Amino acid sequence: MTTETKYDLYGEQFKADPFPIYAQMRDEDPVCYEQGLEGMIWFVTRRADVEAVLRDHKRFVKDWRNTRTAEERAQLSPESPLERLLSQHMLNMDGPDHARLRGLVNKAFTARMVNNLRERVQGIADDLLDKVQALGHMDLIDEYAFPLPIVVISDVLGIPSADRERFRLWSNTFIAPTYGEEDFRRAEKLMLEFTGYLRQVFAERRQAPRNDLITGLVHAEEAGDTLNEDELFAMVILLIVAGHETTVNLIGNGALALLQHPEQLAKLKADPSLIEAAVEELLRYDGPVDRATMRFAAEDVELGGQLIQRGQAVAVALTSANRDADQFAHPDEVDITRPDNRHLAFGFGVHYCVGAPLARMEGQIAINTLVQRLPNLRLTVPADELKWGTVPIIRGMKHMPVAWDVTA
């Protein structure tokens, strides 16, 4: 086992186009031990291995404490309030704790609720394009892909429209890595602001319930169980980040893929009924989540010919798995009619994304509305000049300037 860094998995070039490096890793180092921002990490890139890790939630756990023996856990320092805030959600939990939280969220986050939002999402998409259509240009991220899901998740949670911009700042704080003491203190200050805000919202919903998701979570019960306040904070934060940040990039990355494949764009414009299959293909081709959140080996595990030792961190590359030729024919091509599209953009197994139905619906409406309403939609800068975000697990552009033909 080597501990040297062979691949640059964090630089600007990789963030702009990770697919050649992932292809090399699948061929040469499918289970590769590399230095990451959080220390040494096993990076898993082949579809079969990625699915194996996601499926095996007993040996690959989300809470690193579950890799320790009872004696080792007894020696651990207690979590700080900030650490509890960031960890007490279902993405970071295993076994019965995860099942309990997911059951409570499922009671509030229902398919009916998602279905009832269709008309509202279509109205938001149309309103956003109404504001810019006569101009003939916009930043697709700032003026469309970002505001649409933040309005939706704010509506779902019951957050006033005046607070949405603050949510963007808070959301970015929770996904951005911190470098050094100054970054940490700034993040801590913003998180404390957010918890103070949410504490007031929770109190209001307990006194005066509304028809929104925060009310549903505050009052949710499953076999007499409820969310405690730490879990409420963590769950709302998770829903804001997962329900907003990833959908921004689903819309942006999907639109970019269509603009770079004009024959597929024309096919969708001619037949809007293809949108469901199109979004699945866009999720596969360039999804919004590069790597799933970290797993940890609960015991020594052999994977892809490598021995992963108990306690070691494991990162599965979803975007790599979705370009694996062993699973997909012509994986580097976009085909919006691709059959049997078993991509992993929303994960797999017990931690499969609870918000997938909402993200799919938002992506379908947002992308189809763009395609149908904006004639000759096009980038106004070369694709290789687009700037991509630097957060390790998220894949999305910072800005995406586009133009279209303005008709009389």
C-alpha positions in Angstrom: 0.0 0.0 0.0 1.3 3.4 -1.0 0.4 6.7 0.8 1.7 9.0 -2.0 -0.7 11.1 -4.0 -1.0 9.8 -7.5 -4.2 11.7 -8.6 -5.2 15.3 -8.1 -8.8 14.9 -7.0 -9.2 18.4 -5.6 -7.7 20.8 -8.2 -9.5 23.1 -10.6 -8.7 20.9 -13.6 -10.2 17.9 -11.9 -13.3 19.8 -10.8 -13.8 21.1 -14.4 -13.5 17.6 -15.9 -13.1 14.6 -13.5 -14.0 12.0 -16.0 -10.6 11.3 -17.6 -9.0 10.8 -14.2 -11.8 8.6 -13.1 -11.5 6.5 -16.2 -7.8 6.0 -15.5 -8.6 5.1 -11.9 -11.2 2.6 -12.9 -8.6 0.9 -15.3 -5.5 1.1 -13.0 -6.5 1.8 -9.4 -10.2 1.1 -8.9 -9.8 1.0 -5.1 -7.1 3.6 -4.4 -5.7 4.9 -1.1 -5.0 8.6 -1.5 -4.5 11.7 0.6 -7.7 13.6 0.9 -8.7 16.8 2.7 -9.8 14.8 5.7 -6.7 12.5 5.8 -6.0 9.2 4.0 -9.1 7.9 2.1 -9.9 4.9 0.0 -11.4 6.2 -3.3 -13.7 3.6 -5.0 -14.5 4.2 -8.7 -15.9 1.1 -10.4 -19.6 0.6 -10.6 -19.6 -2.9 -9.0 -17.4 -1.8 -6.1 -19.3 1.4 -5.5 -22.6 -0.5 -5.4 -21.1 -3.1 -3.1 -20.0 -0.4 -0.6 -23.4 1.4 -0.7 -25.2 -1.9 -0.3 -23.2 -3.2 2.7 -24.3 -0.8 5.4 -23.1 -3.1 8.2 -19.4 -3.2 7.2 -19.3 0.3 5.7 -20.9 2.6 8.3 -21.6 6.4 8.3 -20.8 7.1 11.9 -17.1 6.6 12.5 -17.7 5.8 16.1 -19.3 2.6 15.0 -15.9 1.3 13.9 -14.7 1.4 17.5 -14.9 -1.2 20.1 -16.9 -0.5 23.3 -13.6 0.1 25.1 -12.3 2.4 22.5 -15.6 4.4 22.4 -15.4 4.9 26.2 -12.1 6.7 25.7 -13.5 9.2 23.1 -14.0 12.8 24.0 -17.7 14.0 24.1 -19.0 15.8 21.1 -19.1 19.6 21.2 -22.6 21.2 20.6 -21.5 22.2 17.1 -20.4 18.6 16.3 -23.7 17.3 17.5 -25.5 19.8 15.3 -23.7 18.6 12.3 -23.9 14.9 13.0 -27.4 14.2 14.3 -29.1 13.6 11.0 -29.8 10.3 9.2 -27.0 10.6 6.6 -24.5 10.2 9.5 -26.3 7.4 11.3 -26.5 3.6 11.1 -28.8 0.8 11.9 -31.8 1.5 14.2 -30.9 5.2 14.7 -31.0 5.7 10.9 -34.2 3.7 10.5 -35.9 5.7 13.2 -35.0 9.1 11.7 -35.8 8.0 8.2 -39.2 6.7 9.3 -40.0 10.0 11.0 -39.0 12.0 7.9 -40.9 9.8 5.6 -44.1 10.5 7.5 -43.7 14.2 6.8 -42.0 14.0 3.4 -44.6 12.1 1.5 -45.1 11.3 -2.2 -48.4 13.2 -2.1 -46.6 16.3 -0.8 -44.2 16.1 -3.7 -47.0 15.5 -6.2 -48.9 18.5 -4.9 -45.9 20.7 -5.6 -45.9 20.2 -9.3 -48.1 23.1 -10.2 -46.1 25.4 -7.8 -42.8 24.4 -9.3 -44.0 25.0 -12.8 -45.2 28.4 -11.7 -41.8 29.3 -10.1 -40.0 28.2 -13.3 -42.3 30.3 -15.5 -42.0 33.3 -13.2 -38.2 33.2 -13.3 -38.1 33.0 -17.0 -40.8 35.8 -17.4 -38.3 38.1 -15.7 -35.5 37.5 -18.2 -37.0 36.2 -21.4 -37.2 39.6 -23.1 -33.5 40.3 -22.2 -32.2 37.4 -24.2 -29.5 36.5 -21.6 -29.0 35.4 -18.0 -26.7 33.6 -15.6 -28.5 30.3 -15.6 -27.2 29.4 -12.1 -27.8 32.7 -10.3 -31.1 33.6 -12.0 -32.7 30.2 -12.5 -31.1 27.1 -11.2 -30.4 28.6 -7.7 -33.7 30.5 -7.0 -36.0 27.7 -8.2 -35.1 25.0 -5.6 -34.5 27.5 -2.8 -38.0 28.8 -3.3 -39.3 25.3 -3.4 -37.5 24.0 -0.3 -38.4 27.2 1.6 -42.1 26.7 0.7 -41.9 23.0 1.7 -40.3 23.9 5.1 -42.4 27.0 5.6 -39.5 29.6 5.6 -40.5 33.2 4.7 -39.4 34.5 1.3 -37.5 37.3 3.0 -35.1 34.8 4.6 -34.1 32.9 1.4 -30.8 34.8 0.8 -29.7 34.1 4.3 -30.4 30.4 3.6 -27.9 30.5 0.7 -25.2 31.7 3.0 -26.0 29.2 5.7 -26.3 26.3 3.2 -22.9 27.1 1.7 -21.4 27.1 5.2 -22.5 23.5 5.9 -21.0 22.0 2.7 -17.8 24.1 2.4 -14.6 22.6 4.0 -12.9 24.8 6.7 -9.2 25.5 6.4 -7.8 26.6 9.7 -9.0 28.4 12.8 -10.3 31.5 11.1 -12.6 29.5 8.7 -13.8 27.4 11.6 -14.7 30.4 13.8 -16.6 32.0 10.9 -18.5 28.8 10.1 -19.3 28.4 13.8 -20.7 31.9 14.0 -22.9 31.4 11.0 -24.1 28.0 12.3 -25.0 29.5 15.7 -27.0 32.2 13.9 -28.8 29.5 12.0 -29.6 27.5 15.0 -31.0 30.6 16.8 -33.2 31.3 13.8 -34.5 27.7 13.7 -35.1 27.5 17.4 -37.5 30.4 17.0 -39.2 28.7 14.0 -39.6 25.4 15.9 -41.2 27.2 18.9 -43.6 29.0 16.6 -44.7 25.7 14.9 -45.2 24.0 18.2 -47.6 26.8 19.3 -49.2 27.4 15.9 -48.9 24.4 13.5 -48.9 25.1 9.8 -49.2 23.0 6.6 -45.4 22.7 6.1 -42.6 20.2 6.6 -41.1 21.8 9.7 -44.5 21.4 11.4 -44.6 17.8 10.2 -41.1 17.1 11.6 -41.8 18.9 14.9 -45.0 16.9 15.4 -44.0 13.7 13.7 -44.4 10.5 15.6 -43.6 6.9 14.9 -44.3 4.3 17.6 -44.4 7.1 20.1 -41.0 8.5 19.0 -40.2 12.1 18.1 -37.2 14.1 16.9 -35.2 15.7 19.8 -34.1 19.3 19.2 -30.5 18.4 18.1 -32.1 16.0 15.5 -34.6 18.6 14.4 -31.7 21.1 13.8 -29.6 18.5 11.9 -32.6 17.2 9.9 -33.7 20.7 8.7 -30.1 21.6 7.8 -29.8 18.3 5.8 -33.0 19.0 3.9 -32.0 22.5 3.1 -28.6 21.5 1.8 -29.7 18.2 0.1 -33.0 19.7 -1.1 -31.4 22.8 -2.5 -27.7 22.6 -3.3 -27.9 19.3 -5.3 -31.0 20.4 -7.3 -29.2 23.6 -8.3 -26.5 21.4 -9.9 -28.9 18.9 -11.4 -30.5 21.8 -13.3 -27.2 23.5 -14.2 -25.2 20.3 -15.2 -28.2 18.9 -17.0 -28.7 22.1 -19.1 -25.0 22.2 -19.9 -25.0 18.6 -21.1 -27.9 19.3 -23.4 -26.2 22.4 -24.8 -23.1 20.4 -25.5 -25.2 17.7 -27.2 -27.5 19.7 -29.5 -29.0 16.7 -31.2 -30.3 15.5 -27.8 -31.5 19.0 -27.0 -33.4 19.1 -30.4 -34.9 15.6 -29.6 -36.2 16.8 -26.3 -37.5 20.1 -27.7 -39.4 18.1 -30.4 -40.9 15.6 -27.9 -41.3 17.0 -24.3 -42.6 13.7 -23.1 -39.0 12.4 -23.2 -38.2 14.6 -20.1 -38.4 11.8 -17.5 -35.9 9.6 -19.3 -33.8 12.7 -20.2 -33.4 13.7 -16.6 -32.3 10.2 -15.6 -29.7 10.3 -18.4 -28.5 13.8 -17.3 -28.2 12.5 -13.7 -26.1 9.6 -15.0 -24.0 11.6 -17.4 -23.0 14.5 -15.0 -24.9 14.3 -11.7 -24.8 16.9 -8.9 -23.0 14.7 -6.4 -19.5 13.7 -7.3 -18.9 11.4 -4.3 -21.2 10.1 -1.7 -20.7 11.2 1.9 -18.0 9.3 3.7 -18.2 5.7 4.9 -15.9 4.0 7.4 -14.9 0.3 7.5 -16.4 -1.3 10.6 -14.1 -4.2 10.2 -11.2 -5.3 7.9 -12.8 -5.7 4.4 -11.3 -6.8 1.1 -12.6 -4.8 -1.9 -11.2 -4.8 -5.4 -8.1 -6.7 -4.4 -7.3 -4.2 -1.6 -7.5 -4.7 2.2 -9.4 -1.8 3.8 -8.7 -1.8 7.5 -11.1 -1.2 10.3 -11.7 2.6 10.8 -10.4 3.7 7.5 -12.4 6.2 5.4 -14.0 5.2 2.2 -15.3 7.6 -0.5 -17.3 6.2 -3.4 -17.3 8.2 -6.6 -20.8 8.2 -8.0 -19.9 10.2 -11.1 -17.3 7.6 -11.9 -19.6 4.7 -11.4 -22.1 6.3 -13.7 -19.5 6.3 -16.5 -18.4 2.7 -16.1 -18.5 0.9 -19.4 -19.2 -2.4 -17.6 -22.6 -1.0 -16.7 -23.4 1.4 -19.5 -22.9 1.2 -23.3 -21.1 4.3 -24.7 -21.0 5.8 -21.2 -19.4 9.1 -22.3 -22.3 9.9 -24.7 -25.6 11.5 -23.8 -28.6 9.4 -24.9 -31.9 10.7 -23.5 -33.7 7.6 -24.6 -31.1 5.2 -22.9 -32.9 2.1 -21.7 -32.5 0.5 -18.3 -30.7 3.5 -16.9 -29.6 2.2 -13.4 -27.5 5.1 -12.4 -26.3 5.8 -8.8 -26.8 9.6 -8.8 -29.1 9.4 -5.7 -27.0 6.7 -4.1 -28.2 3.1 -3.3 -29.3 1.0 -0.4 -30.6 2.2 3.0 -29.2 5.7 2.5 -30.8 6.2 -0.9 -31.7 9.9 -1.1 -35.1 10.5 0.6 -35.5 13.7 -1.6 -35.0 11.9 -4.9 -38.7 12.2 -6.0 -38.7 16.0 -5.3 -35.3 16.5 -7.1 -36.5 14.5 -10.1 -39.7 16.5 -10.4 -37.9 19.9 -10.0 -35.3 18.8 -12.6 -37.9 17.7 -15.1 -39.9 20.9 -14.9 -37.0 23.3 -14.8 -35.1 21.7 -17.7 -38.2 21.1 -19.9 -39.3 24.7 -19.3 -35.9 26.0 -20.3 -35.8 23.9 -23.5 -39.4 24.8 -24.6 -39.4 28.5 -23.8 -35.9 29.8 -24.8 -35.3 29.4 -28.6 -31.7 28.7 -29.6 -30.5 28.5 -26.0 -26.7 28.6 -26.0 -23.6 29.3 -23.8 -22.1 32.8 -24.2 -18.6 31.7 -23.1 -16.6 28.6 -24.2 -17.4 25.6 -22.0 -13.8 25.3 -20.9 -14.0 28.8 -19.3 -16.8 27.8 -17.0 -15.7 27.9 -13.3 -16.7 24.9 -11.1 -17.2 24.8 -7.4 -14.5 23.4 -5.2 -16.5 21.6 -2.5 -15.3 17.9 -2.8 -18.6 16.0 -2.8 -20.6 18.5 -4.9 -20.3 18.9 -8.7 -21.6 22.1 -10.1 -20.7 25.4 -11.8 -20.4 28.7 -10.0 -21.9 30.6 -13.0 -23.3 29.6 -16.4 -23.9 32.6 -18.8 -26.4 31.8 -21.5 -28.3 33.6 -24.3 -31.3 32.8 -26.5 -33.2 34.4 -29.4 -35.7 37.0 -28.4 -38.9 36.7 -30.5 -41.4 39.5 -31.1 
